[in-house]
């Protein structure tokens, strides 16, 4: 049995190694870096509370699921749905000389317009490159739900990106 100090050191090492990856995942889910920081902080706090029972091999997947669950529960809060923080004015469009940066911003903006479960499914499937089964496990749903949410989400993304004049590949 590990001592409390060993468990804390193990968790600290895990958190430092995974923090940036989890933060990127949370940003893609939420569309806001500050909200992403909050989500990761809550997820790591929840993971630390049960760390002695977490299998080290499955820890990244376990914490990734916590991040998704925290994001989904955060979305259910009424104030989150009403207010959206933004660094830019809605009427101005940021012009970047790099075409790739513009395309990425358009994709993230389109992703931000999706319902929470569709967004989470697309992020896990295509950004995190998880299989349908792993995505279903991370979201706590069936593989059929993952497939239907992916199909609906991709269809909506195509619509949103067509509106923004970004090239869309089928």
C-alpha positions as CSV (number, residue, x, y, z in Angstrom):
1,X,0.0,0.0,0.0
2,X,1.3,3.4,-1.0
3,X,1.7,6.1,1.6
4,X,-0.3,9.3,1.3
5,X,2.9,11.2,0.3
6,X,3.6,8.7,-2.5
7,X,0.0,9.0,-3.8
8,X,0.2,12.8,-3.8
9,X,3.5,12.7,-5.6
10,X,2.1,10.3,-8.2
11,X,-0.9,12.5,-8.7
12,X,1.1,15.6,-8.9
13,X,3.3,14.0,-11.6
14,X,0.3,12.8,-13.5
15,X,-1.4,16.2,-13.3
16,X,1.7,18.1,-14.6
17,X,2.1,15.6,-17.5
18,X,-1.6,15.7,-18.5
19,X,-2.6,19.3,-17.7
20,X,-1.9,20.9,-21.1
21,X,-3.6,18.0,-23.0
22,X,-6.7,18.2,-20.7
23,X,-6.8,22.0,-21.1
24,X,-6.8,21.8,-24.9
25,X,-9.6,19.2,-24.7
26,X,-11.6,21.4,-22.3
27,X,-11.0,24.4,-24.6
28,X,-12.3,22.5,-27.6
29,X,-15.4,21.5,-25.6
30,X,-16.1,24.9,-24.1
31,X,-14.6,27.4,-26.6
32,X,-13.2,29.5,-23.8
33,X,-9.8,29.3,-22.2
34,X,-11.0,30.5,-18.8
35,X,-13.8,28.1,-18.7
36,X,-11.4,25.4,-19.8
37,X,-9.1,26.2,-16.9
38,X,-12.1,25.9,-14.5
39,X,-13.2,22.6,-16.1
40,X,-9.7,21.1,-15.8
41,X,-9.3,22.3,-12.2
42,X,-12.6,20.7,-11.2
43,X,-11.8,17.5,-13.0
44,X,-8.3,17.2,-11.4
45,X,-9.9,17.9,-8.0
46,X,-12.4,15.1,-8.5
47,X,-9.6,12.8,-9.7
48,X,-7.4,13.6,-6.7
49,X,-10.3,12.8,-4.3
50,X,-10.4,9.2,-5.6
51,X,-6.8,8.9,-6.8
52,X,-6.0,5.9,-4.5
53,X,-8.6,3.8,-6.4
54,X,-7.5,4.9,-9.9
55,X,-5.6,2.5,-12.1
56,X,-2.5,4.3,-13.3
57,X,-2.8,2.7,-16.7
58,X,-6.3,3.9,-17.2
59,X,-5.9,7.3,-15.4
60,X,-5.7,9.4,-18.6
61,X,-9.0,8.0,-20.0
62,X,-10.6,8.2,-16.5
63,X,-9.7,11.9,-16.1
64,X,-10.7,12.6,-19.8
65,X,-14.1,11.3,-18.9
66,X,-14.3,13.5,-15.8
67,X,-13.4,16.5,-18.0
68,X,-16.3,15.6,-20.4
69,X,-18.7,15.1,-17.4
70,X,-17.7,18.4,-15.8
71,X,-18.1,20.2,-19.1
72,X,-21.6,18.7,-19.7
73,X,-22.8,19.5,-16.1
74,X,-21.3,23.0,-16.5
75,X,-23.4,23.5,-19.7
76,X,-26.5,22.6,-17.8
77,X,-26.1,25.7,-15.5
78,X,-28.5,28.4,-16.6
79,X,-26.0,31.3,-16.3
80,X,-23.5,29.5,-18.6
81,X,-26.2,29.3,-21.3
82,X,-27.1,32.9,-21.0
83,X,-23.7,34.6,-20.9
84,X,-20.7,33.9,-23.1
85,X,-17.4,35.7,-22.4
86,X,-15.6,36.9,-25.5
87,X,-12.4,38.8,-26.2
88,X,-13.7,40.3,-29.4
89,X,-16.7,42.4,-30.4
90,X,-19.3,40.4,-32.4
91,X,-19.5,42.9,-35.3
92,X,-15.7,42.8,-36.1
93,X,-14.0,40.0,-37.8
94,X,-10.4,39.4,-37.0
95,X,-8.3,39.2,-40.1
96,X,-5.3,37.0,-40.1
97,X,-2.8,36.7,-42.9
98,X,-2.5,33.0,-42.4
99,X,-5.3,31.1,-44.1
100,X,-4.9,28.1,-41.7
101,X,-5.5,30.3,-38.6
102,X,-8.7,31.7,-40.1
103,X,-9.9,28.3,-41.0
104,X,-9.2,27.0,-37.5
105,X,-11.0,30.0,-35.9
106,X,-14.0,29.3,-38.1
107,X,-14.0,25.6,-37.2
108,X,-13.8,26.4,-33.5
109,X,-16.6,29.0,-33.8
110,X,-18.7,26.4,-35.6
111,X,-17.9,23.8,-33.0
112,X,-19.0,26.3,-30.3
113,X,-22.5,26.6,-31.9
114,X,-23.1,22.8,-31.5
115,X,-25.1,21.4,-28.6
116,X,-22.9,20.2,-25.7
117,X,-23.2,16.4,-26.4
118,X,-22.6,16.7,-30.1
119,X,-19.6,18.9,-29.4
120,X,-18.2,16.5,-26.8
121,X,-18.7,13.6,-29.2
122,X,-16.9,15.3,-32.1
123,X,-14.0,16.5,-29.9
124,X,-13.5,13.0,-28.4
125,X,-13.9,11.2,-31.8
126,X,-11.9,13.5,-34.1
127,X,-9.7,15.7,-31.9
128,X,-8.8,13.1,-29.3
129,X,-8.9,10.4,-32.0
130,X,-10.8,8.0,-29.8
131,X,-12.7,5.0,-31.2
132,X,-16.5,4.8,-31.1
133,X,-16.3,2.4,-28.2
134,X,-13.8,4.6,-26.2
135,X,-15.9,7.7,-26.9
136,X,-19.0,5.9,-25.7
137,X,-17.2,4.8,-22.5
138,X,-15.9,8.4,-22.0
139,X,-19.3,9.9,-22.3
140,X,-21.2,7.1,-20.5
141,X,-23.5,6.3,-23.4
142,X,-24.0,3.7,-26.1
143,X,-22.0,3.4,-29.3
144,X,-25.2,4.1,-31.3
145,X,-25.5,7.4,-29.5
146,X,-21.9,8.2,-30.3
147,X,-22.6,7.4,-34.0
148,X,-25.8,9.4,-34.2
149,X,-24.3,12.4,-32.3
150,X,-21.3,12.4,-34.6
151,X,-23.5,12.3,-37.7
152,X,-25.7,15.1,-36.5
153,X,-22.7,17.1,-35.3
154,X,-20.8,16.7,-38.6
155,X,-23.9,17.7,-40.6
156,X,-24.4,20.8,-38.5
157,X,-20.7,21.6,-38.8
158,X,-20.9,21.4,-42.6
159,X,-23.9,23.9,-42.5
160,X,-22.1,26.3,-40.2
161,X,-18.9,26.2,-42.2
162,X,-20.8,26.6,-45.5
163,X,-22.2,29.8,-44.0
164,X,-18.8,31.1,-43.1
165,X,-17.3,30.4,-46.6
166,X,-14.7,28.0,-45.2
167,X,-13.9,25.1,-47.5
168,X,-15.7,22.0,-46.5
169,X,-14.5,18.5,-47.3
170,X,-17.1,15.8,-47.4
